[in-house]
Amino acid sequence: MQTFWGVLSVLFIMALLFPLAAIGTFTAYFTGMKYLIPIVVAAYLAIGAYAFMSRFELYRYKKIFIIGTSAAVALSLIYAAPGIYDKTRPVLSDGQVDLFEYQPFTEKTESVSLDEPAFLQIEDNLPVIDGATALYPIYAAFAQAVYPEKEYDPYNSEVMSSRTGAAYANLINGRADIIFALEPSKAQIESAKNVGKELKLTPIGKEAFVFFVNAKNPVASLTEDEIKGIYSGDITNWKDVGGKNDPIRAFQRPEDSGSQTALQSFMGDEPIMDPPTEDIASLMGTIIGQVSDYKNHKNAIGYTFKYYSTQMVKNNKIRLLAVNGVEPTVDTIRSGEYPITNEFYAITAGSDNPHVEAFIEWILSDEGQEIIKKTGYVPIRK
């Protein structure tokens, strides 16, 4: 009978701890950290073993208990180590940018201003503008020059940034009058056609499409063909382009994002290999593949736009690569010497707002182009 009650008490303790272990297991599973599950299980079983040993005073087996639980925890940590290391790598993603730093009309805004009031002033019926994260500093400054002074929330106002994919959706669905972004993807063009709209692209500036690596990577320059070889999967090791003997981990961006569309344009007819993905568990218990954010491993390569990487993110643990031996600078972008440049656009889809055309004309004026230049981009008009 004493044995029965002893076993029952141990089971009771384990039952009390089971919800915590279950929560830890499910949390690890659904947040893409499945490598932590063995640690949770090992800790739960170690507590159970200790409770059993204590309840039945099996202290003569203490050494076996210590060796066994230590081995289980050690093995689970070894199993988890690669995943933990991966999670600790610096990440470059849109989420790193605090758009409130560029919010128009705030006391410490980083959005640039003109020396004199703009000749165009829109007082009412404001065009709703949206666009890419990397271009928000430009069109926030446009609004600061032309719109009436008030609060413009970067995520929900007449001057917002929904990122490229959502901005195109807002434009096509009539929730935005003008968006500022790079050229649309084929899917975005088709989406507009499906609702009877045509996207009108007005070039307003230029920016360098850049590739970057870990700052400790000895490779400082790649040719266009080498980059295409990497992203097609034909070049898989850094030693093949003058680096160390490390496999290349080439990160990509989600489909229909501005930078992914820019990569597709750069690659032309060259097929792009499948991107690195993270396995994420959905609430339905299924596993989905989500495109990984860039993690700054020593063998990683990624891409973005020059201003975004050097001014908005300011990550000194990455280094921009020269392409064909040419560094991406304002001068080389303006002259065309840097070989991978992209125009960015003010894009409309048939808005009935009466101020849209005048606003775009102003953007192409000396004042609008001056804002683009002062922000750090290259204006379309010299």
Disulfide bonds with the S-S distance in Angstrom:
none
